[in-house]
Amino acid sequence: MTVATDALGIDEKASPAKDSRRWFALAVIAMAQLMVVLDATIVTIAMPFAQQDLHISDGDKQWIFTAYTLIFGGLLLLGGRLADYLGRRRILMIGLVGFAAASALAGLAQNQVELFAGRALQGAFGALLAPAALSLVSVTFTEAKERARAFGVFAGVSAAGAALGLIAGGALVEYANWRWSLLVNTPVALLALVGAFVFVVKDVPAARTGGYDLPGAVTVTLGLISIVYGFSRAASDGWTATTTLALFVVGVALLAAFVAIENRTANPLLPLRIPGEINRGGAYLIALLVPIAMFAMFLNLSFYLQIVEHYSALKTGVAFLPFPAGIVVSAGIASTVLPKIGPRPLMLAGSVLGAAGLLWLSRLEYGDSYATALLPAMILIALGMGSLFVSMQTTALHQVDAEDSGVASALLNAAQQVGGSIGTALLTTISVQVAQRYVRNNATIDHVVERASIHSYNVAFLIGAIFFVLCVPIAAFMVRDKPENLLEGDEHAVHVGV
């Protein structure tokens, strides 16, 4: 016998407690998402201390970031499909247990190999957590206004998490040591695990008729690793070196093979109809570009405050406080107006504000004050990011069937994390080369090292602004749907055996 249920597999005539329970579930899901996003930047302030303690070279230090974001981005599509086929709540809980263990391994590392391995494992289990969390939001909230509010909360957490990571990292380095920027995840993950067990409703996995798309998973993961590693090699070998070009060629070939596999397999890891829909396709492209711009700000501004201005770790974290505050305000406004005006105006406004903020930062000079040179720019970028994330996440799940919500969520996260990986590698490479050239050409001026660093940061800010500008035509021409259609929930009935 079967009974009709909602997208979570729960009887529509469930008790009145269902209303409050799903909002508690949202809090738990948001906690898991915050941990994943926060972990991409919480080590930013701790990185110089970890580098010194574990004797990590300048050329290898970026792997503290990239080991996490690259493995995360590479395995997200597989993680999303596992969530669809094995159950989103189950995968969320497995991810929380693994993330707790991996964080302990990284935090207790005695050498760079152990640290990079722990960060890579964090990325692997994060690849289970992130798509399960976002797809649970999608299938839990189906009424238009509640759905907009839920996505507003989730988007605010996603966008503010990076800045909160810098703040938390600064406090932990100041009052404990760099290891706690990693170890703190273990108790938080275990707390979220208890909350998931109590509040998150067990969902019904999608029906599966074939096996897992392992050829697709292997090709997309190795392709992404090859491309991002190519950016990192460019820093030491040069952009035209044989090693660098070979890595790019191999990466592109593997990604092309992945698309061919997905087009032919009966049970694809990523059904091409998901990114093929024009609104969703636009959201995924923007999700790829925006993190590059974000890392232009976070990475370089963090180094500027600590290396040039000699801020303490805690003071650096506090200096970023206006950013999450601005995102909370912006995300709240965006979630309110999204059902009325749709995502395109919000995406356009967010892109323009973000570009304006980075252009403001690109005028940074030696001796500038925080209040006039940094604060206005951070506020502009924060206001833009809140609008972008709310509209982008909603559009990425535009009219996606419930059985595909995991992989659609994974594709959004994959685009963001791969963009972050490429942005980190690209901007690190360019900044190092620009700073070296500046020192060679201006060796006799005062404070040449500090001025060279600022010049390299300004170049990175300009590049970030370009990526924000590129989001404008994408939003203008690809995001077309009406607000009432975009916010429709996953109304497809699911049936469970009784």
N, C-alpha and C positions, 0 to 999 in steps of 0.2 A: 504494500500500500504506500502511496506517496501523498504528501501534503505540500501545498504551495508555501514557499517561504520568501523572505526578502533576500537581498544579495548576500547576507551573512549566513543564510541557512536557518534563520530563526523565524518561528511562527509569527505572522503579522499580528495575532491577537495576544501577544505576550503581555506580561504584567506592566503596569504603569512605571515600574522601576527601570524599565528599559531606557526611558528618556535620559535619566540622570546617569545610568550606567555607561551609556555611550560617550557622555562628556568626560567621565572619569577615564574611560578607555582612551579618549583623545589626549588626555594629559599624559598617560603612560606612553602612548605612541610618540607624542611630541618629545618626551624625555629621551626615548631611544634615538630619535632623529637628531636631537640636539647633541647627543653624545657623539654620533657619527660625524656630524658637520664640525663640531667643536674640535674634534681630534685632528682635523686637517690643519688647524692653526695653533692649537694650544702649545705645541712645541716650538713655535716661532721664536718666542722670547727665550725659551730654554735652550735653543739650538747652540748659541755660542758656548754655553756652559757644558753641554753634552759633547760638543766638538773638542773642547779643551780636555775634558775629563777622560774621554775615550780615544784621544789622539786621532781624530778624523781630519783628513786633509780638506783644503778649500774646494778641491775638485769633486770630492765625494760627499760634502755636507748636504747637498740638495737631496740626496737619497733618504734623508730623514723625512722629507716630505714625499718624494716621488715613490719610494717603496710602498707607502700607504695608498696614495691616490692612484697610482698606476694599476696595482693589483685590484683595488676597489673598482676602478672603471672597467678593467678587463673582464672581471667575473660578474659584473652586475646583471648582464642579460641572463646568464645561467641562473643566478640567484633569483631573478624575477620569475623565471619559468618554474623553478623549484617551489616558489611560493604559490604559484597557480596550481601546480599539480599535487603538492603535498599538504597544502593548507598554509594560509598566511600567518595565522597565530602560531602554528608549530614552528615555522621557519623563523619567525620573530624571536621565539624563545631559544631556539638553537643558536641563533646569531648572538643573543645576549650572553649565553654561557661561554661561547667561544671568544667573544670580544673581551669578556672579563679575564679569561686565561691569557689571551694574547697581550693584553695591556700589562699584566703582571710580568710576563716574560720580557717585554720591552723595557719596563721600568726598572727591572733588576739586571739589565744587561751589563756584562763586564767588558765587552769589546764592541767594535762597530758591527761585526757580523751578527752578533746576537741582537743588537738594537735594530738593524735593518730587517732581520728575520721577524722580530716581534712586530715591527711596523707593517710588514707585508702580511702577516697573519691577521693583524687588526683590519687591514684592507679586505682580506678574504671574508672574514665574518661580517664586516660592515656591508659587504656585497649581498649578504643575506638579509641584514637588518633593514637597509634603506628601502628596497622595493616592497618588502613586506609591510613596512610602516605606511608608506604613501598609498599603497593599494588598499590597506585597511581603512584609511580615511575615505577613499573613493567609494568603497562599497558600504561603509557604515552610514554615511550622510548622503541621502538622495534627494531631499527636499531642497529647492533652489537656495533659499535664504540661509538655511542651516549649512548647506554645502559650502556656500561662499564664506560663512563665518569660520567653518572648520578649516578650509583651505587658507583663510587669512591667518589663523593661528599657526598652521603648519608652515606656511610661507615665511611668517615672521621669525619663527624658530630657525628655519633653514638659512635665511639671509643674515640674521643677527648672530647665529652660532659662531661664525668665523671671528667676529669681533669679540664675542664673549670668551672665545678661546684665548685670545690675546690677553684679556683682562685676567682670566683665571690663571693662565700661565704666568703672568707677572706676579700675582699674589703668591702662587705656590713657590716660584723661584726665590722670591724675597723672603718668605717666612719658613720655607722648608728647603728643598733643593730641586734641581731639574727633574729628578726621577719621579717626583710626585705629579708632574704634569702628565705622566703616563699612568702611574699607579692609581690615580684618583678614579679612573674609569672602572676599576674592578668593583668597588662597593656600589657605584652608581648603576652599573649594569645589573648587579644582583638585586638591587632595589627595584629596578624596572622589571626584572624577571618576576618578582613577587606580584607587582602590579598587573603585569600581563596575565598571570595565572588567575588573578581575582576578577579583573574588570574586562579584559578583552575577550569577546565572545568567540568561541570556536567556530570557524567558518567551514563551509563545505568545499573541498577542492574541486577544481574543474575536471570533467571527464577527460581521460587520456586514452587514445587508441593506439599510439605508436610509442617508440622509445625516445630517449633524450637525444637532442641534436649535438652529439659530442664533436663531430667534425666542425660544425659551426662554432662551438665554444672554443675549440683549440685555435682555429684560424683567427678569430676576432681577438682573442687574448694575446696571441703571439704577434699579431699585426700591430696592435696598439703599443705593446712593449717595444717593438722594434722602432716605431716612429718616435716615441718619447725618448728612448735611449739615444737615438740619432741626434736629437736636440742637445742632449747632455754632452755627447762626444764632440759636437761642434765647438764647445767652449775650449777644449784642449787641442783638438786636431784641426779646427777650421771648417768652414761651411762647405768647401770644395774638396775636402780630403776624401780619399777613397772609402775609408771606413764610414764616414758620415753619410756619403751618398748611397753606399750599399745598404745601410740600415733603412734609409728612407725608401729605397726601391723595394726592398723586401717587405717592409711594412705596408706599402701601398698595394703590392701584389697580393699579400695575404688578406687584406681587407676586400679587395676585388674578388678573391676566391670565396670569401665569406658571403658576399652578396649573391654570387652564383649558386652557392650551396643553399642559401635560404630560398632562392627562387625555384629550386628543383625538389627539395626535400618535402616529404608529406607531412612532417611534423617539425617545422622550423623553430629554431631558438627564437628568432625574431620574425614573425609574419610581416612581410613587406607592406601589407595594407596599413599597418600602424603608423609608420613614418610617412607613408604615401599619401595620406589624407592631408590636404594643403594646410589646414589650421594647425594640426599637430606637427606637421613638418616644419612650419615656421617656429613653433615653440621650441622644438628640439635644436634648431639652428641657433636660436637666441641663447638657449641653455648652454651651447658649446662656446659661444663667444663671450658671454658675460663673465664667467669665472676668470678668463684671461685678464680682463679689465680689473676685476676685484683683486687678483693677486698682484697686479701692478701697484695697487695702493697698499695692501696689507704688508707684503714682503718688504717693499722698499721704504715705506714709512716707518716700519718697525726698526729697520737698520738705521735709518736717519736719526730717529729719536735716541737710540742707544749708542750709536757709534759717533755721530756728529755732535748731537746735543748732550751726550753723556747722561741720559736719563737712567734712573735705576729700572730694574725689571718691573717693579710695582708701579712706578710712575708712568712707565710706558703703557702698561695695561690701562691705567686710569685715563690716560690721554685719549684712548680709543672709546671711552664711554659715550660720547655724543653719537657715535655710529649706531650701536644697537638701540639707543633711545630714539633716534630718528627713524629707524626701521620699524620699531613698534608703532610709532605714530602713523607712518606712511602705510604700513600693512593694514592697520585698522581702518584708515580712510578708504584704501583700495578695496577691501573686502565689502565695505558698505556700498560703494558706488558701482562695483563690478556688475551686479545683476541689472543695473539700470543703463549703463553705457557700454558694457562689453569690454573685452580685453585690449582691443587695438589702441584706443586713446591712452590707456594706462601704460602700455608698452612703449608707445611713442614718447610720452612725457618722461617715463623712467629713463629711457635711453638718452634723451637730451639732457636731463639733469645729471646723469652719471658722467656724460662727456664733459659738461661744463665744470663739474667738480674736479675731474682729472686735469683739465686744461688749467684750472686755477692752481693746482699743485705743481704743474710743470713750470711755473714761474718762480719756484722756490730759489732763494739765494742764501748765501752764507750770512748768518746773523739774523735771519727773519724770526719773528715771534710766532709762538703757537697760536695766539688769538687772532692774528690777522692773516697768517699764511696757511695754517692747517685747519683750524676750526670751521671756517665757512665752507671749505672744500669738502670736509667730511660730512657736514650736514647736507650739502647738495647731493653727494653720492648716496647717502643713507636714504634720503627721500626718494631718490630714483630707484634704489634697489628694492625697497618695500613694494612699490608699484609693479616692478618687473617680476618679482618672484610670485606674487599673488596671481597675476594674470598669466604668467608663464606656466605655472603648475596646473592651474585650472584648464588651460588650453591643451596642455600635453595629454590630459585624460579626457579630452573632448569626445563624447559619445563612444567610448571604448567599452566593448562587451565585458561583463564581469569576469569571464574566464580568461581574458587577456589583460586584466588590470595590473597584474604583477609584472609582466614583461614590459607593458607600457610605462609603468612607474620606473622600472629598471633602466629603460632607454633614456628617460629624462635624467636620472641620476648618473648614468654612464656618460652622457654628454657633458654634464657639469664637471664630473671628476676628471674626465679626459681633458677637457678644456683647462682645468686647474693644473694638471700635470704638464701639458704642453706650455701653458703660460709660465709656470715656474721655471721649466727648463729654458724656454726661449728668452725670458726676461733676464734670468741669471746670466745666460751666455752673453747677451747683448750688453748688460750692465758692466760685466767684467771687462769686455773689450773696449767699451767706451771710456771707462775709468782709466785703463792703461794708456789709451791713446791721449787722453787729456793730460796725464802726468808727463808723458814724453814731450808734449808740445808746450807745456807751461811749467817746466821744472823749477824755474827761479821765483815764482810768485809765492807770497805768504800762504800758509795753510793749504798747500797744494793738494795734499791727500784728501782733506775734508771737502775742498772745492771740487775735486775730481769725483768724489762719491756723490755729491749733490748733483753734479752734471749728469752722472749716469742715472740717478733716480729720475731726474727731469725727463730724460729720454724715455725711460720706462713708462712714466706717467703719460707722455704723449702717445706712445704706442697703445696704452690702455684706452685712451680717449678714442683712438681710431676704431677699436673693436666695439665700443659703445655706439659710435656713429654708424657702423655697419649694421647694427640691429634696427636702425630706423627704416631702411627700405624693406627689410624682411617683414617687419610688423606691418608696414603700410600696404604691402602687396600680397602677403600670404595669410594674414589673419583677417578673415572676412566674415565669420559667422555672426549671427545676431545673438544678443545677450540671452534671450530666453532659450535658445537652442543649445548654447554653449554650457549652460548650467543644468541641463537635464541630467538627472542621475542615471545610474545603471538600473533600468527598470525591468530588465530581463528576469523572469522568474527562475528560481533554482529549485530543484526538487530533492528531497532527502528521503531515504527509506525509513519506515516506521514499523 
